[in-house]
Amino acid sequence: METLLKAIVFLPLLGAVAAGLFGTAVFRYIGGAPPQPAHDAHADEDGHQHFHYEGPRWPMMLTTGLLLLAAALSWVAFFDVVGGNTYKVVIAEWVRSGELVAQWALRVDTLTAVMLVVVTTVSALVHVYSLGYMSHDPHQPRFFSYLSLFTFAMLMLVTSDNLLQMFFGWEGVGLASYLLIGFWYDRASANAAAIKAFVVNRVGDFGFALGIFAAFALFGSIEFDPIFAAAPEMADRTMRFLSWEVPALELIALLLFMGAMGKSAQFLLHTWLPDAMEGPTPVSALIHAATMVTAGVFLVARMSPIYELTPFAQQAVLVIGAITAFFAATVGLVQNDIKRIIAYSTCSQLGYMFAALGVGAYGVGMFHLFTHAFFKALLFLGAGSVIHAMSDEQDIWRMGGLYQYLKRTWAMMLIGTLALTGFPFTAGYYSKDAIIEATFAAHTPLGEAAFWLLVIAAAMTSFYSWRLMFVVFHGKPRASRETLARVHESPAVMMVPLYVLAAGALFAGFLFKDWFIGQAEAEFWGQALYRAAHNEIVQAMHHVPAWVKWAPFVMMVAGVSVAFVFYLVKTDLPAKLANALRPLYLFLLNKWYFDEIYDFLFVRPAFAIGRLLWKGGDQKIIDGLGPDGVSALAAAVGRVASRLQTGYLYHYAFAMLLGIAGLVTWLMVGG
Amino acid sequence: MSIWNTFLPALPEMALAVMSMALLMLGVFFRKRASDIVNTLALLALAVTAVLVLMTGQQGAIFAFGGTFVVDSLARVMKLLILFATALAIIMSVGFMKAERIERFEYPVLMLLSALGMMAMVSAHGLIALYLGLELQSLALYVLAAMNRESVRSSEAGLKYFVLGALASGLILYGASLVYGFAGTTGFSGIAQALKGGAHLGVITGIVFILAGLAFKISAVPFHMWTPDVYEGAPTPVTAFFAAAPKLAAMAVLMRILYEAFPDAAEAWRQVVAFMAVASALLGAFAGLVQRNIKRLLAYSSIGHMGIALVGLAAGGMEGLRATMLYLVIYLLLTVGAFAVVIAMRREERAVEEIEDFAGLASTNPGMAFTLAAMMFALMGIPPLAGFFAKYFAFVAALKANMVALAVIIVLASAVSAFYYLRVIKVMYMDEPKGAVAEMPFELKLVSALSVVFALGMVFWPQPVMQLAQAAIRSLL
C-alpha cells in the first residue's frame, strides 16, 4: 500500500520531468539549431490562424497514461482508506534545524483520500481532454509537462504531514498555475493575468507563511500531530502580534485562513481568478475550478482541530465565505464571457464551501468540494468544447442556437447546469442544499445571515447558469455564417472525459452522501476531521424546518423561470432592466469595481513609490552622485584638461615657466 | 695605450657616429633607391653598435674622458634598449614612409644620430656631457618631427617641438650653471661630494631647473604640453619613436643624475618628482577621456604612464628603481605594439587616425583588432597581461615607501584611464564596420606579434624582464 501511495504522488512528477526535459526543445537544441519560432502559424483568408504540431507525440501519451494509472490507484487507495486504514509514509527527513523538524511524509487519511481521487481523476480526464483540445498547439509537450507538474504539486499539498510540506505544495501549485495561465506567453493579456494571479496569491501566501511561523513559535513544531495534540492546552495562550496581545490560536487560524483566501479566490483576494481564464480552458477546468482553488478549503478542513477552538476565526470563515458566495453570484449575473461566467460561479461555490466550514460542518464543505469538482470541471470542459467548435469565440452573445449543432455538448452542459443549480437528485442537490441547511442549523445570528445570503445566491446561481444555457444553445444563432459553417462536435477524445464527469455530476451526490454527510459520516471521516464536543451541526442539520429544506429548490426554480422569460420569451426585457437600473448594472458588470479600487489603492501607489525610488532614489541620488555623477565629472575634467591644450606655442612655454616657478616657490617655502 | 683606454668605453658611440656619417654619404651617392639601402644598413649599424655595447666591459663601471663618461650596467642596459627601440622604429617606418611618399635616406640617419645622442646621455657622468648628448638627440628629433615637409601639421609639430625643446634646454643649462656655481664642478661625483651635508637653496633651484628640462623629455606634467600636438602632427612612425626611445633615455638620465649627483638633496627633489608623478597620472587619465584622435590618445596615455613610472623614482630604493625600470621596458614594448596597428591603419591609400575609423575593425581585420585590443588591455593593466605587472610593482614600491596617497591616486587614475582604452576596444568590436582597411604589412605584423607575445607571455616567463631591470639599476645602489 505504501508503494502504491508513493506511486500516486510520483508518477505525475515522472511524467512532468520526462515530458518537460526530453519532450520539449530544452535538450533538443543545445548547441544545435535555434528553437522554432513561438508560432509557426499562418492565417487563412478570413484571418483564422492555424497551428501545427510536428513534434513527437510520446510526451502527451506518457503523461496522460501515467495520470490515468495514478487515478486508478487513487480509487484503490480511497476504498482502502474508507475501510478504516490511515497511512503515514515517510519518504525522507527534509529539514532538521534546531527544533525545526520536517519530515517528508505522505499522510493519507480520509480527507487526503478524497482529495487524491478528486485531483487525480479530474487531472487524468483533463489530460485526456487536452489530447484533443490542444492537438494543434505547437507547444503541447510543455503544456502536458506543466499539467503533470501541477498534479504532483497538488498531491504534495494534500498528502502533506506538516505545514512546511503543505507550503511547498501550495507554492508548487501556484507556480504551475502561473505557468499555465501564461502558457500562451505571446499574449500580453495572458502574461498580465499570470502575474496578477501570482501577485494576489503572494498576499495570501504571506499570511500563510506568518501562520506557519506563529504555529512554530507557539507549538515548537510544524507537524500536524503534535500541533493537534497540543492545541486544546493552548486555547488560552496569547501572542504578541503587531504590538497587540492576541489569542495565539485565533491568530494562527486567521493567518492560515488568509492563505486560504488567496488560493481559493475569496472575497477581497478574488480578483485574480476571473483573469486566470486567459489560460487554456482545460487548465481552467483542472486548476481554477476543480482542484487548486479548493486547496484553501482543504487547508481549513485539515486544520479543523484548530478552528474548532477558535470561534472568532470560524466566524470570519463563515462571513467571508457567505459574502463571496453572494458577491460572485451577483457579478456572474451580467458577465458576457462564457468562461468568466463559470469562473465567477466557481468563486461563488467556493464561498459556499467556506460557509460550511465556518459553521463547523467540515464534512459538508468537503462533500461540496467533491461534487463541485465533477460538475464544474464538466461545465468548463463543455464550455471548452463550445469554444473549440466556435473557433475560439468566448462571447455568449455571438453564439446562440448551438443546440442543433452541438447536441452532445449541449447534453453535457445541461447535466453540469442541473448539478450546479441543485436540481433534485443530482450531485449539487445533495451537497449545496446541505450547506444551506447547515448555515441555518448553526442557529447563530451570523449563521442566519449567511443562510439568507446563500439562499439568494442559489437563485442567482440558477439564473446565470440557465442564462448561459439559453443564450448559448437556444434562441437565434448570432454567430457569423462562416463560423457556423465550421461548427462541429468535438472528437471522441474530448467527449469521453465529459461523459465520465457527467456521470459524476449526476451520481456522485447520491452515491456518496451517506459517507460524507449522512449516517456513516462519523465512521467515514474517522480522525481526519475533528469536531469539538459541543459541535452538533450534523445532527442539527437533520432537524431544520421543512421550509428551509425547500428554500434552495424554490430559489432554483425561480432562477430558471426568470432566465427562461428573460432570454427565451421576452428577450427585450434584460436590456430594459439594465437601462432602468443602469448604475446597478454597471456596478455588477464592472465586478463591484474591485479592480479599479485595487488599482487606485495599491497598484498606483506601488508604482508611484517604485517610480520615486527609481527616478529619485536610484537615478538621481545614487546614479547621479555615484556612477553617472563621477563619470560626468571625469568627462568635464577631461574637457577642461584638454582645453588647456590651446595649440599656441606661447601658452605652452608659459605653462612650463609657470610650472617651474611654482615648483621652485614650493621648495623655497616648504623646504 | 692610455688613449686606447680613454676611448675604448666610448667605442660603440664612436662607431655609430662614423657609420651614420658614412650612411649619409652613401645616401647622397646612391640617390635613387637610396632609402632602401640606407634603411637596411642603418639596421646593420644598430646591430653592430649593440654588439660593441655588449663587448665593452662586462663588469663594474668604467670611466672615461676624465670621469665625465661612464659605462656601467645602467648605461649598458639602456643603450641596448635604445638601440632596440630605434631598430623597431626604423622597421616600422619603411612601409609608411613609402606610402606617404616621404621616404628619404636622411630619415634613418637622423634616427641613428638621435640614438647616438641618447647613448651619450645615458653614459654622461657630468653636466656638460649630459647636455651634449641631450642636444644631439633633440636636434635629430626636431627634424624627424618635421619630416613630412609637405604637411603643415608635421611642420608645426617640428617647430613647436623645437621652440619648446630649446626652452627646456635653456632651463637645463641655467640649472646646470647654478649647480656649478655652488658645487664648483660639473662632474656628478664631484657635485655629490660638494653637496654632502645639505644643499643650499640655490643648488635646489638648480636641481629643479634640471629636473624640469628632463621632465620635458619624458613629457611629465607641467612640461608635457608639446606632447599631444607633436604626437598628432609628426608622421606616425616618428611618433612611435618619440613614445619609446627618448623616454627611456631621459628617464635613465633622471635616475642617474638624481641618484649620483644629488643623493643628499633627495628630500627636495622627491617632492618634485612625486608632484610630477601625480599630476602626470591624473592629467593623462582625464584629458585622454575626450580625445578623438588615436595618436593624441596615445600621447595622453604616455603622459599618464610616465607619471606612474615616476612613482618608482619618487619611492626610491631598490624596489622603486626596479619598478621604474620594469615599467619602462614593458611600456616600450606595449606602446610599440599599439603604434604598429596605428601605422597599419590605412584606408583607400590614406592613413586614418581617428578612433571612429577603427569601428568594426574586429570583423574587417581581426588580427589588427586583436593586437590593438591586447595592447589596450595591457596598457590598462589588466592581469595577467604584462602591463599589470608594471603597475603592480610601481604600486608596491609606493606602499613600501609609505607613499600611500601616491599609490591610491595612481590606482584611481588607472581606473579613469581604463575608460579610453576600453572605448577603443568597444569601437573595434561592437560598432558597425566602416569599411575594409589595408592588409598589415609584414614588418608591422612582426612587430605586433612580438608585442602580443610579450604582453600575453610575460606572466609565464617574467624572469628575463625582471633580471634586465634588476641589472640596470644595480650600478645606482
Interface residues (C-beta under 8 A of the other chain):
Chain A: S631 A634 A635 V637 G638 R639 A641 S642 L644 Q645 G647 L649 H651 Y652 A653 A655 M656 L658 G659 I660 G662 L663 V664 W666 L667 M668 G670 G671
Chain B: L159 K160 V163 L164 L167 A168 L171 L201 I204 T205 V208 F209 L211 A212 F216 V221 P222 F223 M225 W226 P228 D229 E267 A268 Q271 V272 F275 L283 F286 A287 G288 L289 V290 Q291 V416 F419
